[in-house]
């Protein structure tokens, strides 16, 4: 079996196997709530029997099974992002990613955002978003280049 590079991403658009033997005994109830769906899971590790997958704070363990691979775009649930304005069409705002979903028909990943505990209407794609955590690194590098040796 060829092992994937971790992390990798995918969705379980259909129930992948008959029965529950492919699910860790302690995770059956949680898996039945999450799969099948268009949620994009992050596969993080393999212990020799089960893969560990994460969707936000939820972790499930599954034996190797069929899923729809999805290209990772550098965003995770919980990330703070800024929307990218498009002329006068879209306001810039800061929000948190609360859902990552895969659109099978368009073969694209969509992000649901929450701002001030309210779900932002509409679906966003990676081109609409800028990860904020990386901005502090850029600012620090810029400041160091302008003032070497200064804290």
C-alpha positions in Angstrom: 0.0 0.0 0.0 1.3 3.5 -0.9 1.0 5.8 2.1 0.0 9.4 1.5 2.0 12.4 2.5 0.4 14.0 5.6 -1.6 16.1 5.8 -3.8 15.4 2.8 -7.5 16.2 2.3 -10.6 14.5 1.0 -14.3 14.1 1.3 -16.6 11.1 1.8 -19.4 12.0 -0.7 -20.8 8.4 -0.4 -20.7 5.8 2.4 -17.5 4.0 1.3 -18.1 0.4 2.5 -20.8 -1.8 3.8 -21.2 -2.1 7.6 -19.0 -0.4 10.2 -15.9 -2.6 10.2 -13.9 0.3 8.6 -14.7 2.6 11.5 -12.9 2.6 14.9 -15.4 1.2 17.5 -15.3 4.4 19.6 -16.0 6.6 16.6 -19.1 4.9 14.9 -21.7 7.4 16.2 -19.6 10.5 15.2 -18.8 9.1 11.8 -22.4 8.4 11.1 -23.1 12.1 11.8 -20.3 13.3 9.5 -20.3 10.8 6.6 -21.5 10.9 3.9 -21.2 14.6 3.2 -19.3 17.2 1.3 -17.1 18.1 4.3 -13.4 18.3 3.6 -11.5 16.2 6.1 -7.8 16.6 6.9 -6.0 13.2 7.1 -3.2 13.6 9.6 -1.7 10.2 10.6 -1.7 6.4 10.2 -1.0 4.1 13.1 -0.8 0.9 11.0 -4.5 0.2 11.3 -6.4 3.4 11.3 -6.0 6.8 9.7 -6.7 9.8 12.0 -8.8 12.4 10.3 -9.8 15.8 11.6 -12.7 18.1 10.8 -12.2 21.2 12.9 -12.1 20.0 16.5 -13.7 16.6 15.7 -11.3 13.6 15.2 -12.3 10.3 13.7 -10.3 7.1 13.0 -11.0 5.0 9.9 -9.4 2.0 8.2 -8.2 2.7 4.7 -11.2 3.2 2.5 -12.4 5.0 -0.6 -12.7 8.8 -0.5 -12.6 11.8 -2.9 -9.2 13.4 -2.7 -9.3 17.2 -2.5 -6.5 19.6 -3.1 -5.4 21.4 0.1 -5.5 25.2 -0.3 -3.7 26.2 2.9 -6.8 27.0 5.0 -8.1 25.1 8.0 -11.3 25.3 10.2 -10.7 28.0 12.8 -8.3 30.0 10.7 -8.8 33.8 10.8 -9.0 35.2 7.3 -9.5 38.5 5.6 -11.7 38.7 2.5 -10.2 40.0 -0.6 -12.1 43.0 -2.0 -13.2 43.0 -5.7 -13.6 46.6 -6.7 -16.7 48.0 -5.1 -18.5 44.6 -5.2 -17.3 43.1 -1.9 -16.5 44.7 1.4 -13.3 43.7 3.1 -13.8 42.1 6.5 -12.1 39.7 8.9 -13.8 36.4 9.8 -13.1 32.8 10.9 -13.5 29.7 8.8 -16.2 27.4 10.3 -16.8 25.0 7.5 -14.9 23.6 4.5 -17.0 21.9 1.9 -16.3 20.3 -1.5 -18.6 21.1 -4.5 -18.4 17.9 -6.6 -20.1 19.4 -9.6 -17.7 22.4 -9.8 -14.8 20.4 -8.3 -14.0 23.3 -5.9 -13.6 23.8 -2.2 -15.9 26.4 -0.6 -15.4 28.0 2.8 -18.1 29.1 5.2 -17.2 32.1 7.3 -18.4 33.4 10.7 -18.0 37.0 11.8 -19.1 38.3 15.2 -20.8 34.9 15.9 -22.9 35.3 12.7 -22.6 33.1 9.6 -21.6 35.2 6.7 -24.0 34.6 3.8 -22.5 33.1 0.6 -19.7 30.7 -0.2 -16.1 31.7 -0.5 -13.3 30.2 -2.5 -9.6 30.3 -1.7 -9.1 33.2 -4.1 -11.5 35.3 -2.0 -9.5 34.8 1.2 -6.2 35.8 2.7 -4.9 34.0 5.8 -4.1 36.5 8.5 -1.7 34.5 10.6 0.9 34.8 7.9 0.7 38.6 7.8 2.5 39.0 11.2 5.5 37.1 9.8 5.6 39.4 6.8 5.4 42.5 9.0 8.1 41.2 11.3 10.4 40.5 8.3 9.7 43.9 6.8 10.5 45.6 10.1 13.7 43.7 10.5 14.8 44.6 6.9 14.1 48.3 7.6 15.8 48.3 11.1 18.3 45.4 11.4 19.1 44.3 15.0 16.1 46.2 16.5 13.5 44.3 18.5 
